[in-house]
Amino acid sequence: MTSSTPLAAYRITPGEGNIRTLPLGDSLIGLKRWQFQGERAERPTEFGAEWTGDRKGREAEFASDYPGAPVFSRRLADRLGDQLEKAGRLVPVRVAGTAADDYVLYVV
């Protein structure tokens, strides 16, 4: 008989406070289409986003505003990437006024 440790599930959410998030807007449609239709739809290779929230607020490291599409800063992706990529992949998020790879979307 083997003993097993209970599994835990966590949901990452942005912290409270005066933060800015990155909604994916219309680029989220391509992700949903690919998730629902599989190979019949083109797999997204990048996403577009714009900051929302108070311009005086800080830009979030976990910048998602939609739980089905987690957006991570490059700093977080570098720290968690090996673990995350066991189940999915990190896709670039293009944000006006930032470096091309400052944020990524985690796609499972």
C-alpha positions in Angstrom: 0.0 0.0 0.0 1.3 3.5 -0.8 0.6 6.5 1.2 -0.2 9.6 -0.7 0.0 13.2 0.3 -3.2 15.2 -0.3 -3.0 17.5 -3.3 -3.6 21.2 -3.0 -4.9 23.6 -5.6 -4.2 27.3 -5.6 -5.7 30.1 -7.6 -3.4 33.1 -8.3 -5.2 36.4 -8.1 -3.9 40.0 -8.2 -3.4 41.6 -4.8 -5.6 44.3 -3.5 -4.6 47.9 -3.7 -3.9 50.5 -6.3 -2.6 48.3 -9.1 -2.9 48.3 -12.9 -3.9 45.2 -14.9 -3.5 44.1 -18.5 -6.8 43.0 -20.1 -6.2 41.2 -23.3 -9.3 42.6 -25.0 -10.0 41.3 -28.5 -6.8 39.2 -28.6 -8.4 36.9 -26.0 -10.9 35.9 -28.8 -8.1 34.1 -30.6 -7.1 32.2 -27.5 -10.7 31.1 -26.9 -11.2 30.0 -30.5 -8.0 27.9 -30.3 -9.0 26.4 -27.0 -12.5 25.4 -28.3 -11.7 24.4 -31.8 -8.2 22.9 -31.3 -6.3 22.2 -34.5 -9.0 23.8 -36.7 -8.1 27.2 -35.3 -4.7 29.0 -35.5 -2.7 28.7 -32.3 -1.9 32.2 -31.0 1.7 33.2 -31.0 1.3 36.5 -29.2 -1.3 38.7 -27.5 -1.9 42.4 -27.3 -2.9 44.3 -24.1 -3.2 47.8 -22.7 -2.8 48.9 -19.1 -6.0 49.8 -17.2 -6.4 51.4 -13.8 -5.1 54.5 -12.2 -1.9 55.7 -14.0 -0.4 56.5 -10.6 -0.9 52.9 -9.5 1.8 50.3 -9.8 1.9 47.8 -12.7 1.1 44.4 -11.3 3.5 41.4 -11.5 0.5 39.2 -12.0 -1.4 41.5 -14.3 -4.4 39.4 -15.2 -7.9 40.7 -15.0 -9.4 37.4 -16.2 -8.7 34.2 -14.4 -8.8 32.0 -17.5 -5.8 33.9 -19.0 -3.0 34.5 -16.4 -0.5 37.2 -17.4 2.8 37.2 -15.6 5.7 39.7 -15.6 8.9 38.5 -17.1 10.4 38.5 -13.5 7.7 36.1 -12.3 7.9 34.0 -15.5 11.6 33.6 -15.0 11.1 32.4 -11.5 8.2 30.1 -12.2 8.7 29.2 -15.9 10.2 25.7 -15.5 7.3 24.6 -13.3 4.6 26.3 -15.4 6.0 24.9 -18.7 5.4 21.4 -17.4 1.7 21.8 -18.2 1.6 24.7 -20.7 3.6 27.4 -22.4 4.4 31.1 -22.0 3.3 33.3 -24.9 4.4 36.9 -25.3 2.0 39.8 -24.5 2.7 42.9 -26.5 2.1 46.0 -24.4 2.5 49.5 -25.9 5.5 51.3 -24.4 7.2 48.2 -23.0 9.9 45.8 -24.1 8.6 43.0 -26.3 8.9 40.3 -23.6 8.1 42.2 -20.4 4.8 40.1 -19.9 3.7 36.7 -20.9 0.4 34.8 -21.0 0.3 31.3 -19.5 -1.6 29.0 -21.9 -2.5 25.4 -20.9 
